[in-house]
Amino acid sequence: MSLTEFLLALGVTCRITRLLTKDTLAAGFRSQIADRFGDDSKAAYLVSCGWCASVWVATAVTACLLALTGTVWFTAPATALSLSYLAGVASRWLD
């Protein structure tokens, strides 16, 4: 794994974790989990905790990276998601 691939995987992990745990677009998903398992359940905590969710997201991203190393099928979406995450961080910092 190259440094570039590692950094792209890091960006993807950050972006997907943020989407899952904080973004409004996934609020319905988080609500469904809370409705099904309860607000105080471990499942509800998992989808709202960035530290917790990132372990599972990183595992999936690593599997994709290893399966698709050196292909456009990993590089293109990974670049887009990493740039999305960095743009979000920059907008919070610069605004």
N, CA, C and O atoms as a GROMACS GRO file, in nm:
protein
  380
    1MET      N    1   0.086  -0.117   0.000
    1MET     CA    2   0.000   0.000   0.000
    1MET      C    3   0.090   0.124   0.000
    1MET      O    4   0.181   0.137   0.082
    2SER      N    5   0.064   0.211  -0.092
    2SER     CA    6   0.143   0.333  -0.101
    2SER      C    7   0.090   0.437  -0.002
    2SER      O    8  -0.020   0.424   0.053
    3LEU      N    9   0.170   0.540   0.021
    3LEU     CA   10   0.128   0.649   0.109
    3LEU      C   11   0.004   0.717   0.053
    3LEU      O   12  -0.087   0.754   0.128
    4THR      N   13  -0.001   0.735  -0.078
    4THR     CA   14  -0.117   0.796  -0.142
    4THR      C   15  -0.243   0.715  -0.117
    4THR      O   16  -0.347   0.771  -0.081
    5GLU      N   17  -0.234   0.583  -0.135
    5GLU     CA   18  -0.350   0.497  -0.111
    5GLU      C   19  -0.393   0.501   0.035
    5GLU      O   20  -0.512   0.502   0.066
    6PHE      N   21  -0.295   0.504   0.124
    6PHE     CA   22  -0.327   0.513   0.267
    6PHE      C   23  -0.400   0.643   0.298
    6PHE      O   24  -0.501   0.642   0.370
    7LEU      N   25  -0.350   0.754   0.246
    7LEU     CA   26  -0.414   0.883   0.273
    7LEU      C   27  -0.553   0.890   0.211
    7LEU      O   28  -0.644   0.949   0.271
    8LEU      N   29  -0.571   0.832   0.094
    8LEU     CA   30  -0.704   0.827   0.033
    8LEU      C   31  -0.798   0.742   0.119
    8LEU      O   32  -0.914   0.780   0.140
    9ALA      N   33  -0.750   0.630   0.167
    9ALA     CA   34  -0.832   0.544   0.253
    9ALA      C   35  -0.868   0.617   0.382
    9ALA      O   36  -0.980   0.603   0.432
   10LEU      N   37  -0.776   0.694   0.435
   10LEU     CA   38  -0.804   0.774   0.554
   10LEU      C   39  -0.913   0.876   0.526
   10LEU      O   40  -1.006   0.892   0.606
   11GLY      N   41  -0.904   0.944   0.414
   11GLY     CA   42  -1.006   1.042   0.376
   11GLY      C   43  -1.142   0.978   0.357
   11GLY      O   44  -1.244   1.034   0.400
   12VAL      N   45  -1.146   0.862   0.295
   12VAL     CA   46  -1.272   0.790   0.275
   12VAL      C   47  -1.331   0.751   0.410
   12VAL      O   48  -1.451   0.768   0.433
   13THR      N   49  -1.248   0.698   0.498
   13THR     CA   50  -1.295   0.657   0.630
   13THR      C   51  -1.353   0.776   0.706
   13THR      O   52  -1.459   0.765   0.767
   14CYS      N   53  -1.285   0.889   0.702
   14CYS     CA   54  -1.334   1.009   0.770
   14CYS      C   55  -1.468   1.054   0.711
   14CYS      O   56  -1.560   1.087   0.785
   15ARG      N   57  -1.477   1.056   0.579
   15ARG     CA   58  -1.599   1.108   0.515
   15ARG      C   59  -1.719   1.017   0.538
   15ARG      O   60  -1.827   1.065   0.572
   16ILE      N   61  -1.700   0.887   0.521
   16ILE     CA   62  -1.812   0.795   0.541
   16ILE      C   63  -1.855   0.792   0.687
   16ILE      O   64  -1.974   0.785   0.717
   17THR      N   65  -1.758   0.796   0.778
   17THR     CA   66  -1.792   0.800   0.921
   17THR      C   67  -1.871   0.925   0.954
   17THR      O   68  -1.969   0.919   1.028
   18ARG      N   69  -1.829   1.037   0.902
   18ARG     CA   70  -1.900   1.163   0.924
   18ARG      C   71  -2.042   1.155   0.868
   18ARG      O   72  -2.138   1.196   0.933
   19LEU      N   73  -2.055   1.103   0.746
   19LEU     CA   74  -2.187   1.088   0.684
   19LEU      C   75  -2.276   1.001   0.771
   19LEU      O   76  -2.391   1.037   0.797
   20LEU      N   77  -2.226   0.890   0.815
   20LEU     CA   78  -2.304   0.796   0.895
   20LEU      C   79  -2.344   0.852   1.031
   20LEU      O   80  -2.458   0.833   1.074
   21THR      N   81  -2.253   0.918   1.098
   21THR     CA   82  -2.277   0.956   1.238
   21THR      C   83  -2.329   1.098   1.260
   21THR      O   84  -2.388   1.125   1.364
   22LYS      N   85  -2.308   1.187   1.166
   22LYS     CA   86  -2.342   1.328   1.191
   22LYS      C   87  -2.429   1.396   1.085
   22LYS      O   88  -2.511   1.480   1.118
   23ASP      N   89  -2.412   1.359   0.959
   23ASP     CA   90  -2.479   1.433   0.851
   23ASP      C   91  -2.631   1.416   0.856
   23ASP      O   92  -2.682   1.310   0.893
   24THR      N   93  -2.700   1.519   0.818
   24THR     CA   94  -2.846   1.520   0.814
   24THR      C   95  -2.899   1.414   0.718
   24THR      O   96  -3.005   1.356   0.743
   25LEU      N   97  -2.827   1.388   0.610
   25LEU     CA   98  -2.872   1.290   0.512
   25LEU      C   99  -2.891   1.151   0.572
   25LEU      O  100  -2.974   1.074   0.524
   26ALA      N  101  -2.816   1.118   0.675
   26ALA     CA  102  -2.827   0.985   0.737
   26ALA      C  103  -2.910   0.988   0.866
   26ALA      O  104  -2.915   0.889   0.938
   27ALA      N  105  -2.975   1.101   0.895
   27ALA     CA  106  -3.055   1.112   1.017
   27ALA      C  107  -3.168   1.009   1.019
   27ALA      O  108  -3.199   0.953   1.124
   28GLY      N  109  -3.230   0.986   0.905
   28GLY     CA  110  -3.337   0.886   0.897
   28GLY      C  111  -3.286   0.747   0.930
   28GLY      O  112  -3.353   0.670   0.999
   29PHE      N  113  -3.167   0.715   0.881
   29PHE     CA  114  -3.106   0.586   0.911
   29PHE      C  115  -3.081   0.572   1.061
   29PHE      O  116  -3.112   0.469   1.121
   30ARG      N  117  -3.024   0.676   1.121
   30ARG     CA  118  -2.998   0.672   1.266
   30ARG      C  119  -3.128   0.660   1.345
   30ARG      O  120  -3.134   0.589   1.445
   31SER      N  121  -3.233   0.729   1.299
   31SER     CA  122  -3.364   0.720   1.365
   31SER      C  123  -3.422   0.580   1.354
   31SER      O  124  -3.480   0.529   1.450
   32GLN      N  125  -3.407   0.518   1.239
   32GLN     CA  126  -3.457   0.381   1.221
   32GLN      C  127  -3.386   0.284   1.315
   32GLN      O  128  -3.450   0.196   1.373
   33ILE      N  129  -3.257   0.300   1.329
   33ILE     CA  130  -3.182   0.214   1.422
   33ILE      C  131  -3.229   0.236   1.564
   33ILE      O  132  -3.250   0.139   1.639
   34ALA      N  133  -3.247   0.362   1.604
   34ALA     CA  134  -3.294   0.393   1.740
   34ALA      C  135  -3.436   0.341   1.762
   34ALA      O  136  -3.466   0.290   1.870
   35ASP      N  137  -3.522   0.353   1.662
   35ASP     CA  138  -3.659   0.304   1.674
   35ASP      C  139  -3.662   0.152   1.689
   35ASP      O  140  -3.741   0.096   1.766
   36ARG      N  141  -3.576   0.086   1.614
   36ARG     CA  142  -3.577  -0.061   1.615
   36ARG      C  143  -3.514  -0.119   1.741
   36ARG      O  144  -3.566  -0.214   1.799
   37PHE      N  145  -3.402  -0.061   1.784
   37PHE     CA  146  -3.326  -0.120   1.895
   37PHE      C  147  -3.334  -0.040   2.025
   37PHE      O  148  -3.292  -0.088   2.130
   38GLY      N  149  -3.389   0.081   2.019
   38GLY     CA  150  -3.398   0.167   2.137
   38GLY      C  151  -3.292   0.275   2.136
   38GLY      O  152  -3.181   0.255   2.086
   39ASP      N  153  -3.327   0.391   2.193
   39ASP     CA  154  -3.235   0.505   2.194
   39ASP      C  155  -3.106   0.477   2.270
   39ASP      O  156  -3.001   0.530   2.236
   40ASP      N  157  -3.115   0.394   2.373
   40ASP     CA  158  -2.998   0.366   2.456
   40ASP      C  159  -2.928   0.236   2.419
   40ASP      O  160  -2.844   0.186   2.495
   41SER      N  161  -2.960   0.181   2.304
   41SER     CA  162  -2.901   0.054   2.262
   41SER      C  163  -2.758   0.073   2.211
   41SER      O  164  -2.717   0.184   2.176
   42LYS      N  165  -2.686  -0.036   2.206
   42LYS     CA  166  -2.550  -0.032   2.151
   42LYS      C  167  -2.553  -0.002   2.002
   42LYS      O  168  -2.463   0.066   1.951
   43ALA      N  169  -2.654  -0.050   1.932
   43ALA     CA  170  -2.665  -0.024   1.788
   43ALA      C  171  -2.686   0.126   1.762
   43ALA      O  172  -2.625   0.182   1.672
   44ALA      N  173  -2.772   0.189   1.841
   44ALA     CA  174  -2.795   0.333   1.825
   44ALA      C  175  -2.669   0.411   1.859
   44ALA      O  176  -2.637   0.510   1.793
   45TYR      N  177  -2.598   0.367   1.961
   45TYR     CA  178  -2.472   0.432   1.997
   45TYR      C  179  -2.369   0.417   1.885
   45TYR      O  180  -2.297   0.512   1.852
   46LEU      N  181  -2.363   0.298   1.826
   46LEU     CA  182  -2.267   0.272   1.719
   46LEU      C  183  -2.284   0.367   1.601
   46LEU      O  184  -2.185   0.417   1.548
   47VAL      N  185  -2.408   0.393   1.561
   47VAL     CA  186  -2.430   0.479   1.444
   47VAL      C  187  -2.427   0.628   1.476
   47VAL      O  188  -2.445   0.711   1.387
   48SER      N  189  -2.405   0.662   1.602
   48SER     CA  190  -2.394   0.802   1.638
   48SER      C  191  -2.256   0.838   1.695
   48SER      O  192  -2.229   0.955   1.722
   49CYS      N  193  -2.171   0.740   1.714
   49CYS     CA  194  -2.038   0.761   1.772
   49CYS      C  195  -1.932   0.748   1.662
   49CYS      O  196  -1.915   0.641   1.605
   50GLY      N  197  -1.863   0.857   1.635
   50GLY     CA  198  -1.761   0.855   1.531
   50GLY      C  199  -1.647   0.760   1.560
   50GLY      O  200  -1.596   0.693   1.470
   51TRP      N  201  -1.607   0.752   1.686
   51TRP     CA  202  -1.499   0.660   1.724
   51TRP      C  203  -1.541   0.516   1.701
   51TRP      O  204  -1.463   0.434   1.653
   52CYS      N  205  -1.665   0.484   1.734
   52CYS     CA  206  -1.715   0.346   1.722
   52CYS      C  207  -1.737   0.307   1.577
   52CYS      O  208  -1.693   0.201   1.532
   53ALA      N  209  -1.805   0.392   1.504
   53ALA     CA  210  -1.838   0.362   1.364
   53ALA      C  211  -1.713   0.356   1.277
   53ALA      O  212  -1.707   0.279   1.182
   54SER      N  213  -1.613   0.438   1.309
   54SER     CA  214  -1.494   0.444   1.224
   54SER      C  215  -1.418   0.312   1.220
   54SER      O  216  -1.352   0.282   1.120
   55VAL      N  217  -1.426   0.232   1.325
   55VAL     CA  218  -1.360   0.101   1.325
   55VAL      C  219  -1.418   0.014   1.213
   55VAL      O  220  -1.345  -0.050   1.138
   56TRP      N  221  -1.550   0.013   1.205
   56TRP     CA  222  -1.617  -0.070   1.105
   56TRP      C  223  -1.603  -0.012   0.965
   56TRP      O  224  -1.586  -0.086   0.868
   57VAL      N  225  -1.611   0.119   0.955
   57VAL     CA  226  -1.593   0.184   0.825
   57VAL      C  227  -1.451   0.160   0.775
   57VAL      O  228  -1.430   0.128   0.658
   58ALA      N  229  -1.353   0.175   0.863
   58ALA     CA  230  -1.213   0.153   0.824
   58ALA      C  231  -1.189   0.009   0.779
   58ALA      O  232  -1.110  -0.015   0.687
   59THR      N  233  -1.255  -0.085   0.843
   59THR     CA  234  -1.241  -0.225   0.804
   59THR      C  235  -1.292  -0.246   0.661
   59THR      O  236  -1.227  -0.313   0.580
   60ALA      N  237  -1.408  -0.190   0.632
   60ALA     CA  238  -1.464  -0.204   0.497
   60ALA      C  239  -1.379  -0.131   0.394
   60ALA      O  240  -1.356  -0.183   0.285
   61VAL      N  241  -1.332  -0.012   0.427
   61VAL     CA  242  -1.248   0.065   0.334
   61VAL      C  243  -1.116  -0.009   0.309
   61VAL      O  244  -1.070  -0.014   0.195
   62THR      N  245  -1.057  -0.066   0.412
   62THR     CA  246  -0.933  -0.141   0.396
   62THR      C  247  -0.954  -0.262   0.305
   62THR      O  248  -0.871  -0.291   0.219
   63ALA      N  249  -1.064  -0.333   0.324
   63ALA     CA  250  -1.095  -0.447   0.237
   63ALA      C  251  -1.108  -0.403   0.092
   63ALA      O  252  -1.057  -0.470   0.001
   64CYS      N  253  -1.176  -0.291   0.069
   64CYS     CA  254  -1.190  -0.239  -0.067
   64CYS      C  255  -1.054  -0.198  -0.124
   64CYS      O  256  -1.024  -0.226  -0.240
   65LEU      N  257  -0.974  -0.134  -0.042
   65LEU     CA  258  -0.841  -0.092  -0.087
   65LEU      C  259  -0.757  -0.212  -0.127
   65LEU      O  260  -0.695  -0.212  -0.233
   66LEU      N  261  -0.756  -0.314  -0.044
   66LEU     CA  262  -0.674  -0.432  -0.074
   66LEU      C  263  -0.725  -0.506  -0.198
   66LEU      O  264  -0.645  -0.559  -0.275
   67ALA      N  265  -0.856  -0.509  -0.216
   67ALA     CA  266  -0.912  -0.577  -0.333
   67ALA      C  267  -0.893  -0.497  -0.461
   67ALA      O  268  -0.882  -0.555  -0.570
   68LEU      N  269  -0.888  -0.364  -0.449
   68LEU     CA  270  -0.887  -0.279  -0.568
   68LEU      C  271  -0.761  -0.194  -0.580
   68LEU      O  272  -0.761  -0.094  -0.653
   69THR      N  273  -0.655  -0.231  -0.511
   69THR     CA  274  -0.531  -0.153  -0.512
   69THR      C  275  -0.485  -0.126  -0.655
   69THR      O  276  -0.479  -0.216  -0.739
   70GLY      N  277  -0.453   0.000  -0.680
   70GLY     CA  278  -0.399   0.039  -0.809
   70GLY      C  279  -0.501   0.050  -0.921
   70GLY      O  280  -0.463   0.065  -1.037
   71THR      N  281  -0.629   0.042  -0.889
   71THR     CA  282  -0.730   0.053  -0.994
   71THR      C  283  -0.807   0.183  -0.979
   71THR      O  284  -0.812   0.242  -0.871
   72VAL      N  285  -0.865   0.225  -1.088
   72VAL     CA  286  -0.948   0.345  -1.086
   72VAL      C  287  -1.073   0.323  -1.001
   72VAL      O  288  -1.132   0.420  -0.952
   73TRP      N  289  -1.113   0.198  -0.982
   73TRP     CA  290  -1.233   0.166  -0.904
   73TRP      C  291  -1.214   0.201  -0.756
   73TRP      O  292  -1.313   0.220  -0.685
   74PHE      N  293  -1.092   0.209  -0.710
   74PHE     CA  294  -1.068   0.259  -0.574
   74PHE      C  295  -1.026   0.405  -0.578
   74PHE      O  296  -1.077   0.487  -0.501
   75THR      N  297  -0.934   0.438  -0.665
   75THR     CA  298  -0.873   0.570  -0.666
   75THR      C  299  -0.974   0.682  -0.692
   75THR      O  300  -0.972   0.783  -0.621
   76ALA      N  301  -1.059   0.668  -0.790
   76ALA     CA  302  -1.153   0.775  -0.826
   76ALA      C  303  -1.252   0.806  -0.714
   76ALA      O  304  -1.260   0.922  -0.672
   77PRO      N  305  -1.328   0.707  -0.662
   77PRO     CA  306  -1.420   0.741  -0.553
   77PRO      C  307  -1.347   0.782  -0.426
   77PRO      O  308  -1.395   0.868  -0.351
   78ALA      N  309  -1.230   0.722  -0.401
   78ALA     CA  310  -1.155   0.758  -0.280
   78ALA      C  311  -1.108   0.903  -0.287
   78ALA      O  312  -1.111   0.974  -0.186
   79THR      N  313  -1.064   0.945  -0.403
   79THR     CA  314  -1.022   1.084  -0.420
   79THR      C  315  -1.140   1.179  -0.398
   79THR      O  316  -1.127   1.279  -0.328
   80ALA      N  317  -1.254   1.147  -0.458
   80ALA     CA  318  -1.372   1.232  -0.442
   80ALA      C  319  -1.417   1.241  -0.297
   80ALA      O  320  -1.445   1.350  -0.248
   81LEU      N  321  -1.423   1.129  -0.228
   81LEU     CA  322  -1.465   1.130  -0.087
   81LEU      C  323  -1.364   1.201   0.002
   81LEU      O  324  -1.402   1.272   0.095
   82SER      N  325  -1.236   1.182  -0.026
   82SER     CA  326  -1.132   1.251   0.053
   82SER      C  327  -1.139   1.402   0.032
   82SER      O  328  -1.129   1.479   0.127
   83LEU      N  329  -1.156   1.443  -0.093
   83LEU     CA  330  -1.169   1.586  -0.121
   83LEU      C  331  -1.295   1.643  -0.056
   83LEU      O  332  -1.294   1.756  -0.006
   84SER      N  333  -1.403   1.567  -0.057
   84SER     CA  334  -1.526   1.611   0.009
   84SER      C  335  -1.503   1.634   0.157
   84SER      O  336  -1.547   1.734   0.213
   85TYR      N  337  -1.435   1.541   0.220
   85TYR     CA  338  -1.408   1.554   0.364
   85TYR      C  339  -1.320   1.677   0.390
   85TYR      O  340  -1.349   1.756   0.479
   86LEU      N  341  -1.214   1.692   0.313
   86LEU     CA  342  -1.124   1.805   0.333
   86LEU      C  343  -1.194   1.938   0.307
   86LEU      O  344  -1.166   2.036   0.375
   87ALA      N  345  -1.284   1.942   0.208
   87ALA     CA  346  -1.359   2.065   0.182
   87ALA      C  347  -1.451   2.098   0.299
   87ALA      O  348  -1.466   2.214   0.334
   88GLY      N  349  -1.512   1.996   0.358
   88GLY     CA  350  -1.597   2.018   0.475
   88GLY      C  351  -1.518   2.070   0.594
   88GLY      O  352  -1.561   2.164   0.662
   89VAL      N  353  -1.402   2.011   0.618
   89VAL     CA  354  -1.316   2.058   0.728
   89VAL      C  355  -1.271   2.201   0.701
   89VAL      O  356  -1.273   2.285   0.791
   90ALA      N  357  -1.230   2.229   0.578
   90ALA     CA  358  -1.185   2.363   0.544
   90ALA      C  359  -1.296   2.466   0.557
   90ALA      O  360  -1.271   2.578   0.604
   91SER      N  361  -1.417   2.430   0.518
   91SER     CA  362  -1.527   2.527   0.527
   91SER      C  363  -1.559   2.559   0.673
   91SER      O  364  -1.593   2.673   0.705
   92ARG      N  365  -1.550   2.460   0.760
   92ARG     CA  366  -1.574   2.488   0.903
   92ARG      C  367  -1.464   2.577   0.960
   92ARG      O  368  -1.490   2.667   1.040
   93TRP      N  369  -1.342   2.551   0.918
   93TRP     CA  370  -1.228   2.624   0.970
   93TRP      C  371  -1.223   2.766   0.915
   93TRP      O  372  -1.188   2.859   0.987
   94LEU      N  373  -1.259   2.782   0.788
   94LEU     CA  374  -1.248   2.913   0.723
   94LEU      C  375  -1.370   3.003   0.746
   94LEU      O  376  -1.359   3.125   0.735
   95ASP      N  377  -1.485   2.943   0.776
   95ASP     CA  378  -1.606   3.025   0.793
   95ASP      C  379  -1.610   3.097   0.924
   95ASP      O  380  -1.706   3.170   0.952
   0.00000   0.00000   0.00000
